[in-house]
Amino acid sequence: LDGAEWIQTACDSKKFAGDEAAFKAGADISAFVALDTRVTVPAWLGDWTKTTDTLTDDGEPQVTYQLYKKDFAAGQTVTLGEVNQASCVNYAVAVTAQQKTPVIGDINADGICNKTDLVMMRDYLLTTGILTPEQGAIADMNADGKLNAVDLTLLKQLLMK
């Protein structure tokens, strides 16, 4: 969420019943809600996607927030609903430019998986090339957290289809 714009609801608004805020997307955006994990997910987040990411504050007590994501097109209204539960803290919202789902194997992020991506992975494995952490995550074809010959083989198989 580097570079995101943030909105934080007031801590005492956790007991508020009704929509807390609304804004119009000025461009295609991805909105993320960081919700206190100690509460029941409110109904208005029902069509948001629960991500694998969490945030943890350094307060006392320490609170962990689950991230939920939803994409909005330019001009759409984003409505931030209520939590209406006293056993939690407020939630925060982060907004970024819309995050497109990467194409499997598209290491150079040009929108297609092709021989260029294969060469990038081969060069990395031969230690003559460098991959950013983002490129490494896309190159990890079997999602085991390691880049090795297995990933290269899987990428070759994908390109042969």
Long-range contacts (C-beta under 8 A, 24 or more apart in sequence): 1-32, 1-94, 1-96, 3-96, 4-32, 4-94, 4-95, 4-96, 5-94, 5-95, 5-96, 6-92, 6-93, 6-94, 6-95, 7-80, 7-92, 7-93, 7-95, 8-90, 8-91, 8-92, 8-93, 9-80, 9-90, 9-91, 9-92, 9-93, 10-90, 11-89, 11-90, 13-82, 13-83, 13-90, 14-83, 14-84, 14-85, 14-86, 14-88, 14-89, 14-90, 15-84, 15-85, 15-86, 16-82, 16-83, 16-84, 17-82, 17-84, 18-82, 19-79, 19-80, 19-81, 19-82, 20-80, 20-81, 20-82, 21-79, 21-80, 22-77, 22-78, 22-79, 22-80, 23-77, 23-78, 24-75, 24-76, 24-77, 24-78, 25-72, 25-73, 25-74, 25-75, 25-76, 25-77, 25-78, 25-95, 26-74, 27-74, 27-97, 27-98, 28-71, 28-72, 28-73, 28-74, 28-97, 28-98, 29-71, 29-72, 29-74, 29-78, 29-95, 29-96, 29-97, 29-98, 30-69, 30-70, 30-71, 30-72, 30-95, 30-96, 30-97, 30-98, 30-99, 31-69, 31-70, 31-71, 31-72, 31-78, 31-93, 31-94, 31-95, 32-67, 32-68, 32-69, 32-93, 32-94, 32-95, 32-96, 33-67, 33-68, 33-80, 33-91, 33-92, 33-93, 34-65, 34-66, 34-67, 34-91, 34-92, 34-93, 34-94, 35-65, 35-66, 35-67, 35-68, 35-83, 35-91, 36-63, 36-64, 36-65, 36-83, 36-88, 36-89, 36-90, 36-91, 37-63, 37-64, 37-65, 37-66, 38-63, 38-87, 38-88, 39-83, 39-85, 39-87, 39-88, 40-85, 41-68, 42-81, 42-82, 42-83, 42-84, 43-81, 44-79, 44-80, 44-81, 44-82, 45-81, 55-92, 63-89, 65-91, 65-92, 71-98, 71-99, 72-98, 102-138, 104-138, 104-141, 104-158, 105-138, 105-139, 105-141, 105-155, 105-158, 105-159, 106-138, 107-131, 107-135, 107-138, 107-139, 108-135, 109-134, 109-135, 109-138, 113-155, 113-158, 113-159, 114-159, 115-159, 117-155, 118-152, 118-155, 118-156, 118-159, 121-147, 121-151, 121-152, 121-155, 122-152, 125-149, 125-152
